[in-house]
Amino acid sequence: MRPARALIDLAALRHNYQLAREISGAKALAVIKADAYGHGAVQCAKALQDKADGFAVACIEEALELREAGISAPILLLEGFFEASELALIQQHDFWCVLHANWQLEAVLKTPLKQPLNLWLKLDSGMHRVGLCPTDYHHAWQQLIQSGKAAKLTKMSHFARADEPDCARSREQFETFAQATEGLSGEVSLHNSPATLAWPSFKSDWVRPGIMLYGATPFAQAQSQAARLQPVMTLESKIISVRELPIGEPVGYGGRFVSIKLTRVGVVALGYADGYPRHAPNGTPVAIDGKPSRLIGRVSMDMLTVDLTDLPQAGLGSRVELWGKQVPASEVAQYAQTIPYQLFCNLKRAVRVYATN
Ligand SMILES: *Cc1c(COP(=O)(O)O)cnc(C)c1O
């Protein structure tokens, strides 16, 4: 059996969820959209369901998958519905629903409902992607209240730059939110992971942690709360071939790495078809039997090559960690000029193996 696999530590997931709650002092919707950022939405939901105040996903298809797997906790649809016809299923399964655009608001107002919905009215406080304009917000709120269509109405917004602790934009967004929602009763939900970790002075009744649940830091620099996270996914495989290269010999496609000394090369059974970033440069960290080493040569579809020169005990069958407990995914992401979110979401083919303690 091919040894490429992603170990998923569900105890670490539970630890990180608890941390989100503890830091915020708020209720937490575990964001498990996009198959829980590649970690498996159903398995993650099951691991959290005795603890979690609720879950959040991108769309009704993802929410239905959870209900079909027996998850009965609240599930928020972060982008609401894409067509008004979804409102029937939203009622039937009791999904909570974001309204982020005027067309969604109008659809709710004019669709007859069997029972009122749990609605989250989203404000565009400065990210300028989705959400109602500050000038429209009060009126929309009043319309929903008067329509009787909202069993519960939550005030919501989203930060564009919460991962930059020195950036004034988050405070500006918070102030815009405070002004636009002034005088409207109801709970508040503002915080994604970086806001939960770095901006605890803004208050949410509901935080919406995503990446932090999976134990990766959303920050480019060290951050004290993020240091308390435990990595959930360990992507690993094994060395399937070893060779020694004399000085001046290239490795792999395009000869991107050329040995400048006698070099021992290990070939690892894992490639970009498993989700490892093809753009990872020479020098990207890996761990081999627990010891630090580096990627050398271009990443292939099914294999990649690592430097064994300083690890004489390593060889055929050695375990190679591409990211996880020893090699932070955020570090690999920086080398590959991406973010850990994308590394996780790209995971495919490598089998997921779950551990609960
Ligand atoms: C994805 C998402 C989150 C979670 O973001 P993280 O940065 O992963 O914590 C929170 N809120 C909304 C609206 C989202 O779309």
The ligand as an SDF file (V2000), in Angstrom:
LIG
                    3D

 15 15  0  0  0  0  0  0  0  0999 V2000
  -14.2540   30.8520    6.3980 C   0  0  0  0  0  0  0  0  0  0  0  0
  -14.8800   31.8460    7.2670 C   0  0  0  0  0  0  0  0  0  0  0  0
  -14.4930   31.9670    8.6080 C   0  0  0  0  0  0  0  0  0  0  0  0
  -13.3210   31.2060    9.1920 C   0  0  0  0  0  0  0  0  0  0  0  0
  -12.1280   31.8850    8.8480 O   0  0  0  0  0  0  0  0  0  0  0  0
  -10.7180   31.4500    9.4590 P   0  0  0  0  0  0  0  0  0  0  0  0
   -9.7890   32.5250    9.0170 O   0  0  0  0  0  0  0  0  0  0  0  0
  -10.3860   30.1300    8.8430 O   0  0  0  0  0  0  0  0  0  0  0  0
  -10.9000   31.3610   10.9060 O   0  0  0  0  0  0  0  0  0  0  0  0
  -15.1930   32.8430    9.4140 C   0  0  0  0  0  0  0  0  0  0  0  0
  -16.2200   33.5810    8.9200 N   0  0  0  0  0  0  0  0  0  0  0  0
  -16.6020   33.5190    7.6360 C   0  0  0  0  0  0  0  0  0  0  0  0
  -17.7130   34.3730    7.1530 C   0  0  0  0  0  0  0  0  0  0  0  0
  -15.9400   32.6650    6.7590 C   0  0  0  0  0  0  0  0  0  0  0  0
  -16.3150   32.6220    5.4820 O   0  0  0  0  0  0  0  0  0  0  0  0
  1  2  1  0
  2  3  1  0
  2 14  2  0
  3  4  1  0
  3 10  2  0
  4  5  1  0
  5  6  1  0
  6  7  2  0
  6  8  1  0
  6  9  1  0
 10 11  1  0
 11 12  2  0
 12 13  1  0
 12 14  1  0
 14 15  1  0
M  END
$$$$
